[in-house]
Amino acid sequence: MSSTVSRAIEILELCSAEPRTAAQIAAVLGVHRTTVLRTLLTLQDAGLVRQTETGVFGTGFRLAALAKSAMAHFDLRGIAHPHLKDLSDRIGVTVQFAVPDRDRIRYVDKIEPRDSIVLNTEIGGDAVVSTSGVAKAILAHLSGERRRSILDRATFETFTERSITSREAFERELTRVQERGWSFDDGEYDELSNCIAAPVRDHADDVAGAVSITAFRTRLDIDALQQHLPALLTTTEAISRDLGWRGSAGSGSA
């Protein structure tokens, strides 16, 4: 990428975060004010930035229209699918992808190798919030109000002796997941299976979904399954970067 284009992108990102003067942008980027102003005026002519007041530049209406158009054609499953397929091919286990959808966690993709565990989950179906790894990975990193709306409709049933059966205990588990950066389901819904999961992030560093890998506990117990954690995290980071994620403070992966 040329230095001119790279600088223009950096300036757009700064103006999108908050309106700034050319001098403020120059100070952040460590370049001369005249260079920044020249780029700003070019972006202004294109409608990508506008002066919100004299000498202060913010997001332009054309940029907002482009963003709206991009989101209208945004295919999260399509972006994630090649990465999910690659992960499943490499480690030979079932891979699932789920996203938050209003007050639910919904599966949007699943890759099942021929000799892997067959799950009773369906694309378009809801995840069982209290037991699924993807739900834990998403909820642990979801903002307060959206998290509450999902938990308010969740039930905490006893599926196996390992199930979490109270909201209080589940909230404590979410705290551990947030600290750890990934989640697991060790026979909590089905005694025969276990999984580990990790969140996917978007351009704003918000959680966009989660990827899980699942296996028979007799084939891979939870400790053995964790040997695939680096591959899982590599996959979630790759998807996140395709969504515009550029890393966050204190985070080595998605």
Secondary structure as UniProt FT lines:
FT   HELIX           3..17
FT   STRAND          20..21
FT   HELIX           22..29
FT   HELIX           33..45
FT   TURN            46..47
FT   STRAND          49..53
FT   TURN            54..55
FT   STRAND          56..59
FT   HELIX           61..72
FT   HELIX           76..91
FT   STRAND          94..101
FT   TURN            102..103
FT   STRAND          104..111
FT   TURN            114..115
FT   TURN            123..124
FT   TURN            129..131
FT   HELIX           133..139
FT   TURN            140..141
FT   HELIX           144..152
FT   TURN            161..162
FT   HELIX           167..180
FT   STRAND          183..186
FT   TURN            191..192
FT   STRAND          193..201
FT   TURN            203..204
FT   STRAND          207..216
FT   TURN            217..219
FT   HELIX           222..225
FT   HELIX           226..228
FT   HELIX           229..242
FT   TURN            243..244
FT   TURN            249..250
//
